[in-house]
Structures are given as C-alpha cells and as structure tokens.
Amino acid sequence: MMEERERRYYDTNEVADMLGVQASALRFWEKKFPHLQPKRDSRNRRRYTQEDIEVIKKIIYQRRDQMRTVEGARHQLNHRETAENLIHRLKRVRSFLEEIKGALDGNEKKNSEQ
C-alpha cells in the first residue's frame, strides 16, 4: 500500500476528504487564489500535488483560524510569499558575503606570510 506522502497527484475528492472541505470550495479557491494551480490530466480532471495541498492548508488556516475574507487571505498569502522570498534572498546575499570575506581573509594571510 502506498503511503500518502509518496503519491505524486491527488484528485479533487481525495484532497477535499483529506482536508475536510467541500470539493466546490477547492474549485472556488482555484479561481480566487493564483497560488493554487492544480495540473489537469488528459481528461481535464484536476490533479493536486503535495505543494498544492500545502497552499490549500494555508488558505484553510487563513479562512477558518484567522477568520479572514477571501481577499484578506489572498493578501496574507501574497505577503507571506514575499517575506519568504526576501528571507531566501537575504540568506543568499549573506552566503555570498561570507565567501568574499573568506577569500579576503585568505589573501591577507598569504600576504602576511610573504
């Protein structure tokens, strides 16, 4: 038997059952949240990935737990995505600066030995 995490795609009803929402809510959210873009198979059925399911969980959290409107939830997801991208970029800049510092420290060491 295949574990849930190992599966690549889930259909609409599986995702709805898994997360305790109506399938119609998933279809509605797909129109309202650009973050949610399930793939379609050859028969035009939605196929959700684990990443799609994570987005849906965030939507559910914003709607149910934070009591946000669709617009508020969409704004919050955009804000969070922007913050995550900024953190990622800052980590890359830090790594780059550390590499430069290491190279400069190495050059200073070489010059002092000569």
HUWO-V242019 format. One record per helix or strand of 3 or more residues. SS is the DSSP state (~ for helix, > for strand). FROM is the first residue (numbers start at 0). TO is the last residue. If there is no record, write none. Layout:
BEGIN
ss:SS from:FROM to:TO
ss:SS from:FROM to:TO
END
This chain:
BEGIN
ss:~ from:3 to:5
ss:~ from:11 to:18
ss:~ from:22 to:31
ss:> from:45 to:47
ss:~ from:49 to:64
ss:~ from:69 to:112
END
